[in-house]
């Protein structure tokens, strides 16, 4: 594929996607990483994208559902109920990894005042515990993904690769028979390290995330110990999880 066609393809991808993963670009454009880096540098000079770890981000937001502020108001009542149930699975004095996202932030609010060590890459979650004298909070470094309000990238991943936790509470973008998925590799990179660091994985998600796959696979269903969802979760999806040995709790 010549240079003009590569640039046209990248622009088309930017029209619909916010983050372009380098590995995917290499595959779809059939070009070397050095060639693609030069293409991205040219497009960055035009103000179309920003090069980041692992690829490039569009300068204009594509999917409003990624916004932390938007997600905080979407299905808020269901998320509050889910949070109460998920928080009951955490015991005092445990080390807990809290993933980014609005549902996990609701869990954090339920955990405020408990005696815990919390490790997170989420700014809103760290702020929940900002005045707490009982919660020890470790906030990872890394590249700040502004709309998600979470840190990502190699520095963030290094922190999660170096710790051990009793439980991970994680939100996701989609659930199908193939497993759990999320919106892009920037977000998924730290989540993979979180899963490796924790002895127990609790997925928190409302029923609207079931039956649809997001862009990047995170883990098979049997990787989770517990899934906490709301009463709108269909029997079919409950049975799907249970068939993979996952405990299902409805709020």
C-alpha angles and dihedrals in degrees: 000000000000125000097261092052092047092053091047091051093048091050090050091051091049089055091067107021132056100202124039115200117220094223091053092047091053090051099044096041094040090223138124122263092247091054092049091047089057090049091050092048090055093049090046089055087055090054095244098118146002120232112232137167109303098010139326140306126219114245090225119061114247109184116041090194088075091065112107090214092053094047092049090065097037111099088343095164092054091048092052091053092046089050093055092053094044093049090055088063092062119085127209117270093021125133108240129190111209116198120212123265138088098272092053089046088057088053089051090057089054090051095051110120094027122118102251146130108233124194116191145154092207121104094201091051092049088051091054089064096036095112097033119121092189102051120072107209127201113190116194124227126227141101112335113233096207103203094044090041092219135114119245139166135070099318091052092047092050091058093052091045090057100050139070124213137186094224141007120208108198137176122211141198100225144006126202136147086275091062142253122334142176140201105269145351093258089067097035095052095071092038091060090054091047091055091051091049098051130077092207130033120207115184116203118195140138120243094259091076093062122098095024129090122218123214103270127043115232107177143330117267094255090062089076122080096194136012117199115197139149132272091266091074108116123239088240092060092043090054091047091058095043091051087063093050096259120144111230122209122183124204 
